Amino acid sequence: MNRLKLIEYDPVQVVYQYVPEGQGEPGEVVFDFLTGAATVKKRAQNDEFGKYGHKATRRISEYVEKKNLPMDAIQAWY
């Protein structure tokens, strides 16, 4: 589970914080409109292997594709 929070939006990029399992220091994921790529800018404290950051990049890419950028969201998977 990731908690996602929109922290920056401008014509060049979208930046979200992600917090794995809702605990610890957040990481940051950036979607660059010029390249069309989402990347982990800063890995979260509890994201030892990068799995949570990878899932956050995929979700944020979906948000951009659908032109729906929520201020806060919870990303869960099984």
ZIGITA-V560765 format. One record per pair of residues at least 24 apart in sequence whose ideal C-beta (glycine too) atoms are under 7 Angstrom apart, sorted by the first residue. I is the first residue (numbers start at 0). J is the second residue. Records with the same first field share a line. If there is no record, write none. Layout:
I = J ; J
This chain:
0 = 73 ; 74 ; 75
1 = 51 ; 54 ; 55 ; 74
2 = 73
3 = 55 ; 58 ; 71 ; 72 ; 74
4 = 71
5 = 68 ; 69 ; 70
8 = 68
13 = 59 ; 63 ; 68
15 = 55 ; 59
17 = 43 ; 51 ; 52 ; 55
18 = 43
19 = 43 ; 45 ; 46 ; 51
20 = 45
26 = 52
28 = 52 ; 55 ; 56 ; 59
30 = 59 ; 60 ; 63
